[in-house]
Amino acid sequence: MLQLKNIVKTYVTGDLKQDALQDVSLNFRENEFVSILGQSGSGKTTMLNIIGGLDRYTSGDLLINGVSTKKYKDGDWDYYRNSSIGFVFQSYNLIPHQTILANVELALTLAGVSKRERRQRAIAVLKKVGLGDHIHKKPNQMSGGQVQRVAIARALINNPDILLADEPTGALDSETSVQIMELLKEVAKDKLVIMVTHNPELAEKYSTRIIRLLDGKVVSDSNPCTVADAVEEKTKKHKRISMTFFTALSLSFNNLRTKKGRTLLTSFAGSIGIIGIALILSLSTGIQAYVNSIQRDTLSSYPIAIQQEESGIMSALTSGGEGMMGGEGEPHDRDAVYANDRMYELFNAAFTGSDVQNNLTAFKAYLDREMDTATSTTNLYDYVSTIQYQYDIDLNTYIQGEDGVYHSTDLVAALSTGEESGSETGTTMESMMSSRLGSMNLWSELLPGTDGALLSDMLYEQYDLISGHWPTEASEVVLILDQNNEIMDVAFYALGLMTDDEVNDIFSAVMKGEEIETISRQVAYDDILNTSFKMILNADYYTKDSTGAWKDIRDDEASMELIIENGFDLEIVGILRPKPEAAATAISGTFGYTSALTEYIIEKTGESEIVKEQLLPENENYDVLTGLPFVITEDIDPTDADKAEQITEYFASLNDIQKTEVYTAILSKPSPEYLEQTVNAYMENFSTRDSMVELVANTYNFDKAAAEGYLSDYSDDELRELLKKQIETLVTEQYAEQAQAQVLQIKAAASNSNDLFGAQGFAAVAAAFDQMIAAVTDESTLAAYYDEYMPSTVSGSTLADTLDTLGAVDLDTPSTINIYAETFEDKEIIDDLITAYNESVAEEDQISYTDYVALLMSGVTTMIDAVSYGLIGFVSISLVVSSIMIGIITYISVLERTKEIGILRSVGASKRDISRVFNAETAIVGLAAGLIGIGITVLLNIPISIIAERLTSIGNIAVLPVNAAIILVAISVILTMIAGLIPSRLAAKKDPVIALRSE
């Protein structure tokens, strides 16, 4: 059936000649499973390509059914590949923009089989390889094993005599490889299967014959076939293989559908030369349409964000639609420079801090009404994919460690448990570290859906659920991984998988400038799932004491333990990971919770006793946290004389113990003069940066190099000021210690053994205090004592601040509203509806917001328009330019579809067929260009006529006759096909073997 006689294949590159095959002679039976083994470069694939008619031998002969192929023409080889050969490649080599069914049908299409018959045969062979349920899928929607089965089905569709498989399992796992090999083994029962492989185990197990090659020569053949075993010569008549132009159109159309934007732009550019100088504005329209398509694809993930407080400065800058570039006022003559009146709004916003306050309560009510199909008057629900209401709430979560003790999931909380916690060094460094870390919030609310759905469809589109299930209630949360299945080790601490000691060890190493060994941490999905947290409300941190006053219990360990034990349970029920194709994702944190938890927190906070008490009408000006009013009701600003009188009366009313405390405090505070003099004298010893750095290193037990690195951000002056503040603190503390020792001496001198509670000592100190106050005659000094020691008469807070501290918010008053749209057009409609809403309400209820993405794209549109107008000067050569451009685009398409060319050639397509494919593509582009030109002309007739009439007083200047439109379309098709002749010829001349190797 198949004979290789003294086959030699030599590749010539310049002066270099290399023999890929050297005098290879082999005979093959009608049906057997042959494996060809050998090292890379031994000639295996070259032999396979020569057998399959993709490559030509240099010398020797290939006999097919006893007939020499020396005189084969291109058409003979095409027919041979189409009717006798089936190729199965390692990289599958399927056409990505065609369905599985279309890929398999391809060979039958070239053979001229009717559509109905080839559909039936393709479905049958796909069922044979176990893919009957996947016929309408694309290759990229299937696994590697499934795609390889498709390749086998394509190879079998024409019932070939020979099946050639080049590393068919090279890209597959072992289980799938076995399935493919079993399938090939079944095929080999009645066909000749020749497989190239690097896997000797698979070859030994499944092949009936193994041929080994080395350096282009056959070194062994386990089951050679003699000439006597070969089939007698029989000539096989064949009809000519040819692709119909309709098939070429179908292939090209499917390819162009995968590049809609580029095809549209190319077609539009081609239309410029047709419609000429009168319709140059069509270019702007076409490019704008392209930009709009990009906007639709990219901007749907960005919400319209409306905050309760909008920047007044930004509102002033963007008012009038065009911001700083001008508004919608009356146009001026183009003879001078004019000013608008934006300064007042800018100064008012900058100096009065008058940020715009949005009434989100009324706007939320409007959105709720319009999102309800029963009450909507605007059909807003048709344009909104989801609405997220955000509130200023805190998620206070705790997790139980291995020791059974609950700790906060906040990383900074771990620093308070270190060895140096509470010390001056520890407190200072913790404060500095906390300020540098900033707010690291690991918790993020998941986007809610519409119509009462707990989750938005966007989440299902952007994330894969890799373990567990999606949350269904308030107590269920999910863990979000990144693309690498990683989370920050900060989240490991929040999960209770790092101890406080480990965190403090890292912190201590940073303080000392030490290197630490990074620990690789990992945990199984099952160990993460069902992890539980305790969540407590802000209001839970406060309880009433015996006097009925509210106190903060966060420093009371026993009380905190009880509160946490009775907290709300949160449980991790699922683990999510962004989908590989997701360009943007909606979750910013590591732990995701639902809006149901937000509603639970708001509801339970509102039901707490302390919040209810604060919201009582009689407590409108009373802070339940401090027991003081929010504001002074009397409009009185006391003078120094008043302050002196009141503080003297206050000091006189104190008991001995209270007087001792005040006296100690007064004595402990050094005068500003003393403090400045002492600090300056100390700082004289540290005049250079090196000495200051050394001081910091010694003070905080740093390595000097580590201290220098940590302080590198500070200038010399900044470092000096930092040290002065630290020294002021030290001097003040030492001064206070001396004052306290002085008070102790007074107490000790006045006390005796019978004074059990030290009353005599306190009385002596109180007498000294009274004597000191009586000696003060300067009103300003007493006024200063008033400012320092007179108990506050107000809380120093506001009702809103206290409610914020308690976490009390109103569900009807969100802090931010995020409105998500499906498309850019929907977003513009939503913008229009908000504008209509503003026009229907009072000025104080109007909504102000800044759509930064829309402003950016508006700038892009303006730039494109400017470029389009600049092209007017090139109209005279636009016809030639557009033709050349289409030729270049077609050539780019040839380069992009090189592998497809190889695939078509491997199933029997001729060079003429390849040319026909690209001629069909240019014909489609030309037709599209002509139709676009006509469509734009019709659309722009009215505005162009109006502009022309205003400029030239000539009416109806833009009119396009029907006959002209038909001729323009025909010219467009002819010109684009001419432009594509050279690229299509280049495509036809491509070597199929090289084409198949391209990526």
Long-range contacts (C-beta under 8 A, 24 or more apart in sequence): 1-28, 1-29, 1-30, 1-64, 1-65, 1-161, 1-192, 1-230, 1-231, 2-27, 2-28, 2-51, 2-62, 2-63, 2-64, 2-65, 2-162, 2-192, 2-230, 3-27, 3-28, 3-61, 3-62, 3-63, 3-66, 3-227, 3-230, 4-47, 4-50, 4-51, 4-60, 4-61, 4-62, 4-63, 5-60, 5-61, 5-62, 5-63, 6-59, 6-60, 6-61, 7-47, 7-50, 7-57, 7-59, 7-60, 7-61, 7-62, 8-57, 8-58, 8-59, 8-60, 9-43, 9-46, 9-50, 9-55, 9-57, 9-58, 9-216, 10-58, 19-216, 20-46, 20-216, 21-46, 21-47, 21-50, 21-57, 21-216, 22-215, 22-216, 22-217, 23-60, 23-217, 24-60, 24-216, 24-217, 24-218, 25-60, 25-218, 26-211, 26-218, 26-221, 26-225, 27-224, 27-225, 27-226, 27-227, 27-229, 27-230, 28-162, 28-192, 28-194, 28-225, 28-230, 29-192, 29-225, 29-229, 29-230, 30-161, 30-191, 30-192, 30-231, 31-188, 31-189, 31-190, 31-191, 31-192, 32-188, 32-192, 32-193, 32-208, 32-209, 32-223, 32-225, 33-184, 33-185, 33-188, 33-193, 33-195, 33-206, 33-207, 33-208, 33-209, 34-192, 34-193, 34-194, 34-195, 34-207, 34-208, 34-209, 34-210, 34-211, 35-195, 35-196, 35-197, 35-202, 35-203, 35-206, 35-207, 35-209, 35-210, 35-211, 36-194, 36-195, 36-196, 36-197, 36-210, 36-211, 36-212, 36-213, 37-197, 37-198, 37-200, 37-203, 37-210, 37-211, 37-212, 37-213, 38-212, 38-213, 38-214, 39-214, 40-198, 42-213, 42-214, 42-215, 42-216, 43-213, 43-215, 43-216, 43-217, 44-196, 44-213, 45-166, 45-196, 46-216, 47-196, 47-213, 48-164, 48-166, 48-194, 48-196, 49-993, 51-85, 51-162, 51-164, 51-194, 52-81, 52-85, 52-87, 52-162, 52-164, 52-906, 53-77, 53-80, 53-81, 53-85, 54-81, 54-905, 54-906, 54-992, 54-993, 54-996, 55-992, 55-993, 65-231, 65-233, 65-234, 65-235, 65-236, 66-230, 66-231, 66-232, 66-233, 66-234, 67-233, 67-234, 67-235, 67-236, 74-910, 74-911, 75-240, 75-241, 75-910, 76-238, 78-241, 78-908, 78-909, 78-910, 79-238, 79-239, 79-240, 79-241, 79-908, 80-908, 81-905, 81-906, 81-907, 81-908, 82-107, 82-110, 82-111, 82-158, 82-241, 82-907, 82-908, 83-111, 83-158, 83-160, 83-238, 83-908, 84-160, 84-161, 84-162, 85-160, 85-161, 85-162, 85-164, 85-906, 86-154, 86-155, 86-156, 86-157, 86-158, 86-160, 86-162, 86-163, 86-164, 87-151, 87-155, 87-164, 87-166, 87-906, 87-907, 88-148, 88-151, 88-152, 88-155, 88-163, 88-164, 88-165, 88-166, 88-168, 88-184, 89-151, 89-166, 89-167, 89-168, 89-996, 90-166, 90-167, 90-168, 90-170, 90-171, 91-171, 92-139, 92-144, 92-147, 92-148, 92-150, 92-151, 92-171, 93-151, 93-899, 93-902, 93-903, 93-906, 93-996, 94-139, 94-147, 94-150, 94-151, 94-154, 94-903, 95-139, 95-251, 95-900, 95-903, 96-138, 96-139, 96-140, 96-258, 97-138, 97-254, 97-255, 97-257, 97-258, 98-138, 98-251, 98-254, 99-135, 99-136, 99-137, 99-138, 100-126, 100-131, 100-134, 100-135, 100-136, 100-137, 100-138, 100-139, 100-142, 100-150, 101-126, 101-135, 101-136, 102-254, 103-139, 103-150, 103-154, 104-150, 104-153, 104-154, 104-157, 105-157, 106-154, 106-903, 106-904, 106-907, 107-154, 107-157, 107-158, 107-907, 107-908, 108-157, 108-158, 109-243, 109-244, 109-247, 110-241, 110-242, 110-243, 110-247, 110-907, 110-908, 110-909, 110-913, 111-158, 111-241, 111-908, 112-239, 112-241, 112-242, 112-244, 121-157, 122-153, 122-157, 125-153, 125-156, 125-157, 126-150, 126-153, 128-153, 128-156, 129-153, 129-156, 129-183, 143-176, 144-171, 144-172, 144-173, 144-176, 145-172, 145-173, 145-176, 145-179, 145-180, 148-172, 148-176, 148-180, 149-180, 149-183, 152-180, 152-183, 152-184, 152-187, 154-907, 156-187, 160-191, 161-191, 161-192, 162-191, 162-192, 162-193, 162-194, 163-187, 163-188, 163-191, 163-192, 163-193, 163-194, 164-194, 164-195, 165-193, 165-194, 165-195, 165-196, 166-195, 166-196, 167-196, 167-197, 167-198, 168-195, 168-197, 169-197, 169-199, 169-202, 170-197, 170-198, 177-202, 181-205, 181-206, 182-206, 241-908, 241-909, 241-910, 242-910, 242-912, 242-913, 243-909, 243-910, 243-913, 243-916, 243-917, 245-916, 245-920, 248-913, 248-916, 248-917, 248-919, 248-920, 249-920, 249-923, 249-924, 251-917, 251-920, 252-917, 252-918, 252-920, 252-921, 252-924, 253-924, 255-893, 255-897, 255-900, 255-921, 256-921, 256-924, 256-925, 260-293, 261-290, 261-293, 261-294, 262-889, 263-925, 263-928, 264-289, 264-290, 264-293, 264-928, 264-932, 265-290, 266-885, 266-886, 266-889, 266-925, 266-929, 267-925, 267-926, 267-928, 267-929, 267-932, 268-929, 268-932, 269-882, 269-885, 269-886, 269-929, 270-882, 270-883, 270-885, 270-886, 270-925, 270-926, 270-929, 270-972, 270-975, 270-976, 271-882, 271-929, 271-930, 271-932, 271-933, 271-936, 271-972, 272-875, 272-878, 272-882, 272-933, 273-878, 273-879, 273-880, 273-881, 273-882, 273-883, 273-975, 274-879, 274-929, 274-930, 274-933, 274-968, 274-971, 274-972, 274-975, 275-933, 275-936, 275-937, 275-968, 276-875, 276-878, 277-872, 277-875, 277-876, 278-944, 278-957, 278-958, 279-933, 279-936, 279-937, 279-940, 279-944, 279-958, 280-868, 280-871, 280-872, 280-875, 281-868, 281-940, 281-944, 282-932, 282-933, 282-936, 282-937, 282-940, 283-868, 283-871, 284-864, 284-865, 284-868, 284-869, 285-936, 285-939, 285-940, 286-932, 286-936, 287-864, 287-868, 288-861, 288-864, 288-865, 291-857, 291-860, 291-861, 291-864, 292-824, 295-824, 295-857, 296-823, 296-824, 296-825, 298-583, 299-824, 299-827, 299-853, 299-857, 300-385, 300-820, 300-821, 300-822, 300-823, 300-824, 300-826, 300-827, 301-458, 301-583, 301-584, 301-586, 301-820, 302-853, 303-388, 303-818, 303-819, 303-820, 303-821, 304-818, 304-819, 304-821, 304-827, 304-830, 304-831, 304-834, 304-849, 304-851, 305-816, 305-817, 305-818, 305-849, 306-358, 306-360, 306-363, 306-816, 306-817, 306-818, 306-819, 306-847, 306-849, 307-358, 307-815, 307-816, 307-849, 308-357, 308-358, 308-360, 308-813, 308-814, 308-815, 308-816, 309-355, 309-356, 309-357, 309-358, 310-355, 310-356, 310-357, 310-358, 310-848, 310-849, 310-850, 311-349, 311-355, 311-356, 311-850, 312-345, 312-348, 312-349, 312-350, 312-353, 312-354, 312-355, 312-356, 313-346, 313-349, 313-350, 314-850, 315-345, 315-349, 315-356, 315-848, 315-850, 316-342, 316-345, 316-346, 316-348, 316-349, 317-342, 317-346, 318-850, 318-855, 319-345, 323-855, 356-848, 358-847, 358-848, 358-849, 359-844, 359-845, 359-846, 359-847, 360-813, 360-814, 360-815, 360-817, 361-810, 361-812, 361-813, 362-841, 362-845, 363-817, 363-837, 363-845, 363-847, 364-389, 364-812, 364-813, 364-814, 364-817, 365-812, 366-837, 367-817, 367-819, 370-833, 371-450, 378-833, 378-836, 380-830, 380-833, 381-450, 382-826, 383-821, 383-822, 383-826, 383-827, 383-829, 383-830, 383-833, 384-450, 384-819, 384-820, 384-821, 384-826, 384-830, 385-450, 385-456, 385-457, 385-458, 385-820, 385-821, 385-822, 386-447, 386-448, 386-449, 386-450, 386-456, 386-457, 386-458, 386-820, 387-448, 387-450, 387-817, 387-818, 387-819, 387-820, 388-445, 388-447, 388-448, 388-595, 388-817, 388-818, 388-820, 389-595, 389-811, 389-814, 389-816, 389-817, 390-445, 390-814, 390-815, 390-816, 390-817, 390-818, 391-598, 391-602, 391-809, 391-811, 391-814, 391-815, 392-804, 392-809, 392-815, 393-598, 393-601, 393-602, 393-605, 393-807, 393-809, 394-538, 394-807, 395-443, 395-535, 395-593, 395-601, 396-535, 396-536, 396-537, 396-538, 397-443, 397-494, 397-533, 397-534, 397-535, 397-570, 398-533, 398-534, 398-535, 398-536, 398-564, 398-567, 399-494, 399-495, 399-496, 399-531, 399-532, 399-533, 399-534, 400-496, 400-532, 400-534, 401-496, 401-499, 402-496, 402-499, 406-534, 406-561, 406-564, 406-565, 407-496, 407-500, 409-442, 409-493, 409-494, 409-533, 411-437, 411-440, 411-490, 411-493, 411-494, 411-503, 412-437, 414-493, 414-500, 414-503, 414-504, 415-503, 415-504, 415-507, 417-500, 417-504, 418-500, 418-504, 418-507, 418-508, 419-504, 419-508, 420-508, 424-729, 425-699, 425-700, 425-701, 428-700, 428-726, 429-507, 429-511, 429-700, 433-507, 440-490, 441-589, 442-490, 442-491, 442-494, 442-589, 442-590, 442-591, 443-589, 443-590, 443-591, 443-592, 443-593, 444-480, 444-587, 444-588, 444-589, 444-590, 444-591, 444-592, 444-593, 445-592, 445-593, 445-594, 445-595, 445-597, 445-598, 446-471, 446-478, 446-586, 446-587, 446-592, 446-593, 446-594, 446-595, 447-586, 447-587, 447-820, 448-594, 448-595, 454-594, 454-595, 454-596, 455-594, 456-586, 456-820, 458-586, 458-820, 459-586, 459-587, 461-579, 461-582, 462-578, 462-579, 462-582, 462-584, 462-585, 462-586, 463-576, 463-577, 463-578, 463-579, 463-582, 463-585, 463-587, 464-576, 464-577, 464-578, 464-579, 465-574, 465-575, 465-576, 466-525, 466-575, 466-576, 466-577, 467-525, 467-526, 467-528, 467-529, 467-574, 467-575, 468-525, 468-529, 468-572, 468-573, 468-574, 468-575, 469-573, 469-574, 470-573, 470-574, 471-573, 471-574, 471-592, 471-593, 471-594, 473-594, 473-596, 474-593, 474-594, 474-596, 474-597, 474-599, 474-600, 475-568, 475-569, 475-570, 475-571, 475-597, 476-570, 476-571, 476-573, 476-574, 476-594, 477-533, 477-570, 477-571, 477-572, 477-573, 477-591, 477-592, 477-593, 477-594, 477-597, 478-572, 478-573, 478-574, 478-575, 478-576, 478-591, 478-592, 479-528, 479-572, 479-574, 479-575, 479-576, 479-590, 479-591, 479-592, 480-575, 480-576, 480-577, 480-587, 480-589, 480-590, 480-591, 480-592, 481-575, 481-576, 481-577, 482-577, 482-578, 483-577, 483-578, 483-580, 485-577, 487-590, 488-590, 489-521, 491-590, 491-591, 492-521, 492-523, 494-590, 494-591, 495-523, 495-528, 495-531, 496-531, 497-521, 497-523, 511-700, 511-701, 511-702, 511-706, 512-701, 512-702, 512-703, 512-706, 513-702, 513-703, 513-705, 513-706, 513-707, 513-709, 513-710, 514-703, 514-706, 525-575, 528-572, 528-575, 529-572, 529-573, 529-574, 529-575, 530-571, 530-572, 530-573, 531-571, 531-572, 532-569, 532-570, 532-571, 532-572, 533-569, 533-570, 533-571, 534-564, 534-565, 534-567, 534-568, 534-569, 534-570, 535-567, 535-568, 535-569, 535-570, 535-601, 536-563, 536-564, 536-567, 536-568, 537-601, 537-604, 537-605, 537-608, 537-807, 538-605, 538-805, 538-806, 538-807, 539-605, 539-608, 539-610, 539-611, 539-806, 539-807, 539-808, 540-567, 540-608, 542-610, 542-625, 542-806, 549-627, 550-610, 550-624, 550-625, 552-625, 568-600, 568-604, 570-597, 599-811, 601-807, 602-809, 602-810, 602-811, 603-811, 605-806, 605-807, 605-808, 605-809, 606-808, 608-806, 610-806, 611-803, 611-806, 611-808, 614-799, 614-802, 614-803, 614-806, 614-808, 615-803, 615-808, 620-799, 621-799, 623-795, 623-797, 623-799, 623-802, 624-802, 625-795, 625-797, 625-802, 625-805, 626-795, 626-796, 626-797, 628-792, 628-793, 628-794, 628-795, 629-793, 629-794, 629-795, 630-794, 630-795, 630-797, 630-798, 630-799, 630-802, 631-794, 632-793, 632-794, 638-786, 640-779, 640-780, 640-782, 640-783, 641-779, 643-779, 643-782, 643-783, 643-786, 643-787, 643-790, 644-779, 644-782, 644-783, 644-786, 646-786, 646-790, 647-782, 647-783, 647-785, 647-786, 647-789, 647-790, 648-773, 648-782, 650-789, 650-790, 650-791, 651-769, 651-770, 651-773, 651-785, 652-770, 654-766, 655-766, 656-759, 656-762, 656-763, 656-765, 656-766, 657-762, 659-762, 659-765, 659-766, 659-769, 659-770, 660-743, 660-747, 660-762, 660-765, 660-766, 660-769, 662-769, 662-789, 663-743, 663-765, 663-766, 663-768, 663-769, 663-772, 664-739, 664-740, 664-743, 664-765, 665-789, 666-772, 666-785, 666-789, 667-739, 667-742, 667-743, 668-732, 668-735, 668-736, 668-739, 668-740, 669-732, 669-735, 669-736, 670-731, 670-732, 670-735, 674-735, 675-728, 675-731, 675-732, 678-731, 679-724, 679-727, 679-728, 679-731, 682-727, 682-731, 683-720, 683-723, 683-724, 683-727, 686-723, 689-716, 689-719, 692-716, 692-719, 692-720, 692-723, 693-719, 695-723, 696-723, 699-726, 827-854, 879-975, 882-975, 883-975, 883-976, 883-978, 883-979, 884-979, 886-922, 886-925, 886-926, 886-929, 886-975, 886-976, 886-979, 886-980, 887-979, 887-980, 887-982, 887-983, 889-925, 890-918, 890-921, 890-922, 890-925, 890-979, 890-980, 890-983, 890-984, 891-982, 891-983, 891-986, 893-918, 893-921, 893-983, 894-918, 894-983, 894-984, 894-986, 894-987, 897-987, 898-990, 898-995, 898-998, 899-995, 899-996, 899-998, 899-999, 901-987, 901-990, 901-992, 901-995, 902-990, 902-992, 902-993, 902-994, 902-995, 902-996, 902-997, 902-998, 903-996, 905-992, 905-995, 906-992, 906-996, 911-988, 911-989, 912-988, 914-984, 914-987, 914-988, 914-990, 915-984, 915-985, 915-987, 915-988, 916-984, 917-984, 917-987, 918-980, 918-983, 918-984, 918-987, 919-977, 919-980, 919-981, 919-984, 921-980, 922-976, 922-977, 922-979, 922-980, 922-984, 923-973, 923-976, 923-977, 925-976, 926-972, 926-973, 926-974, 926-975, 926-976, 926-977, 927-969, 927-972, 927-973, 929-972, 929-976, 930-968, 930-969, 930-970, 930-971, 930-972, 930-973, 931-969, 933-968, 933-969, 933-972, 934-960, 934-965, 934-968, 934-969, 937-965
